[in-house]
Amino acid sequence: MNLLNSDDLSKEDIEGIFSIADDMSKGKDKKYRLDGASLTLFFEKTSTRTRMSFEVAMTQLGGHAIYIDPSTTQRSRGETLADTTRMFSGYCDLIAARLYKHADLLEIARNSTVPVINALTDIEHPTQALADVYTIRVHKKNMAGLRIAFVGDTANNTANSLMVVAAKLGAETVLIGPKGYSPNMDFVKIARKYSNVEVADSLEKGLKGVDAIYTDTFVSMGQEAEAEKRRKLFAPYQVNSGVFKYAKSDAIVLHCLPAHRGEEITSDVLDGPKSVVWEQARNKMLLNKAIMAYLSKR
């Protein structure tokens, strides 16, 4: 079994991964050990939390992670992605890839004989979404009927994966951003098969009655050329202390990091009592452990 797209996971798969994470959070790791296993981390894009969480996760499971920068491999001299993948899967038990193009992830999956994990592409970030939804679940207990607001660039990879994973557990998503920067309707359609997804351009309207407020950078990797334009356009959608007057009184705040303090979120909110951001970041390692254990047993 691979984890390439958020829609690859059934509700039962998500609950299975969360059940393993629950066990691991209570120190019940022994039955999920991957002693002697190796993980290839094939990363074209820079990474802090995703790389570290996968490396430490595999170490804690009893295995070993190998970080591969494509620029230092024979890929830089013309070896095909298919041939590189055949080599990886001949040596390792799992591959986690962080790529610019989702099509390249699918090429890796076609040529791999071991499970492939999407560690971020231009359109999806399912491992992040699992950590996000797990964190919300810890605080809100039951996902069914919750309202989650994603504020800012509603077409980014994190938003795409989040709305699908949340919807499969019965949570609603409200996508709030400026007109002209519409969410990816392919993912909206997928999520709407399972739960309600709303689109709004007003914080006052979109945040009404939400249980969780999620934001991300206004300028994703690869969008640097339009950075200033995007910062000005998205500035009214900053998550600051003023947004809480619209949400539920016990609403929590999430951000997948890195945060650009003073842009998409203010420091007083990021470090404040409603923020679960640092717990969310720690949960990436827990969920990556659970994902690898789950896929390895399928």
N, C-alpha and C positions, 0 to 999 in steps of 0.2 A: 504493500500500500504506500502511495506517495501522498504528500501534502503540498499540492501545487496551487490550489485555489481554495478560497474559503468555502465554496460550494461543494468541494470534495467531501466535506465532513457532514455526516448526518447528525441529527440531534443525539442519537445514541453514541456516535463517535465523540462528540464534544463532551457528553456526560461521562464517557469512559475515560477520557483524558483528564477531566476534572476530578474524577474519583481517584485516579492515580496521584494527582497533585495533592489531594486531601490527605491521602495516606502518607505521602512523602513529607508533607508539612508537619505530620505528627511523628516523624522519625521512623516510619514503617517502610524503609527503602529496600530491605534485603531481597524481597521477591522480585524486584524490578532491576536488579543488578545487570550490567552489561560488561562483565569482566572480560578484559582482553579485546573489546570491540574498538574499532577506529572510526573516526568521523572526519571526513574531508570538508573543510570550510573553504569553498571556492568563492571568493569575494572580489567583485569588480569595483564595488562602491565602498567608501569609507564606512567605518562602523566603530562604535564604542560598546554600547550595551549588548547588541545582538552578538557580536563576536565574543565578548567576555562571558556572557551568559551561557553560550553554547560550549565554550572551552571548559569553563568550570563545571558545567552540568555533566559533561561527558567524564571528566575526571572524577566527580563524585559518584558516578555510576560504575566506576572501575575501569573505564576505557581511556582512550587517548584521542585528542583532536589535533588535526594538522591544518594549519592556516595556509592557504595557497593564494598568492597574489598573481593573477594572470600575467601581469607584465614581467614577472620573473620566471615564467614557464615557456615552454615551446609554443604556446599559443601566440606569443608575441612574434614568433618567427614563421607563423602560418599553419601550424597544426590545426586540424579541424576540431570543432567543439565535440563532434561525435567521437573522434579518436581519443581526445583527452578524457572524455567521460568513460569510455571503455577501460582506460587505464585506471581511473579513479575507482570504478566499481570492481576492478580486479584486485585492488589493494585494500579497500575499506568496506565497512559494513553499512555506512550511511553517508549521504552527501547532503550538505546544506549549502545552497547557492544564493548569493546576493548579487543581482544582475541589473543592468540597465534595461534590458529588453525581456519582457515576459516570454516572447517567442523562443529566446535562447534557453529559458528554463524548460520549456516543453521539449526542446531538442535534447537537453540533458536527460530528461525523463525517458525519452524514446530509446536512448542508448545505454541506459543504466540497468544493471541487474540487481541493484540494491535500492532501498527506499530513498527518495529524493524529497528534500524539504525546501520550501520557498522561504528564504530568509530575507526577502524583499525584492520586488521587481518594480517596474514603472507603474503597474496597475494594482498590485496586491501586496499585502503584508499580513498573511494569516497567523503567523506565530505571535505577532504583536496583538492582533485582535483577540486571540485566546487568552493572553495575559491580561488584557484590558477587561474582558468580560468576566474572567475569573475574579479579578479584583473587585469589580462591581458586585458580583455575586457574594463575595465574602462580607461586604458591608450591607447589602440589601437583602441577602438570604435567597429570595425567590425572584428570578428574572422575569417571570411572566407578568405582563402588565406594566413593567417599568417604562419610563420615558427617558431616553438618552439623547441629549443634544450634542451634535458635532458642529462646532462654530469655526468659521473661517473658510479655508479652501476645501469645500465639500467634495471636490473631484479628485482628491489625492488618494494614494494607495491605502493609507490607513483608514480613511473613511469608507472606502469600498469594502474592505474586509470586515470592519467593525459592524457595519449595518447588517451584513449577511449572518455573521456568527450570532449577533444579538437577536436577530429576528428568529433564528432557528430555536432559540430558547424562549421565545414569546415576548421579547421586549420590543417596544416601538422606538424608532429613531426619528429625530427631527434634524434636518440638514439646514444650517443657517449660514447664509453667505450673500455676497452682493449679486445683484442682477447681472447677467452676462457671463457669470462664472458658474454655470449649472453643474450639478453633480453628474456623475457617470450613470446615465439612465439604464445601462445594461445591468449594473449592480442594484440599482433601485428596483428594477423589475424582478430580479432574483429574490431580493429581500422581501418584497411585497407578496411573494408566494406564501410566506410564513407569518408575517406580521405587518403592521402599518408603518409606512415611511412617509413623512411629510417633508416638504421643501418650503423654506421661508426666507425672506430677505430682511426681516425685522427681528431684533433681539427681543423686544417686548412681546411680540406675538409668539415667536418660536420657543422662548424659554419658559413660557407659562406652564407651570405644573411639572417641570422636569425633575427627575431624580438624580441625574448626573449631567455634568457639563464637561465636554471634552474639547480640547483645542490642540492644534499642531502648528508647526512653523508656517508662516505665510509664503515662504520661498523654499520649495523643496529642491533636493539635489537635481541639477540639470536645468533649473529655472533662473540661474543667476543673471542672465542677460536682461531679464525683466524685473529684477529685484526691487528697484525703487518704485516702479509703477505698481507692483503688487502691494508693497508696504503702504502706499497712499490709499489704494483702493480698499484694502482690508482693514485699515486703521479703525474704522467705526465698529469693528467686530472684535476688538480686544476684550479678553476676559479679565475684567478688573472687579473691584469690590462693588461697583454699581450694578452688576448684572444679577446679583443675588436677590434683588427686590422682585424679580420676575419668577424665579424658580421656587421650588419647595424649600421650606426652611431648613430641611436636613439634606439638601442637595450636596453632592460631593463633586470635586473637580479632578479631572484627569488630564495628563499631557504625556505623550510618548517619549519626549525628550529627543534631541537637545532643545532646551527652551531658549528663546531669544527674549530675555527679560526686558520689559518695556515695549515690546512689539505685540505679539499675540497674547501675552499674559504678563501681568504685573507681579513683582516680587512678593508683595504682601499677600497675594492670592496663592501663588506657587508655594510659598512657605507657610501659609496660614492654616487655620484649624480645619477648613473644609477640603484641603488638598490631601489626596491619597497618592500623589505622584511618585513619591519615593518608595512607597510600598509597591506600587504598580511596576516600578523599575526592578525592584528585587524579585517580583513575581515572574519576570521574564526568565530567570534562571530556573525557577521551580517548574514553570510550564514547559520550558525546553527539555528539561529532564523527563517530564511526563509524556511529552510528544515523542521523544526518541524511544522511550520504553514501550509506548503504545504501538508505534509503527513497527518496532522490532519484533513484536509478538504476533503481528497480523499475518 
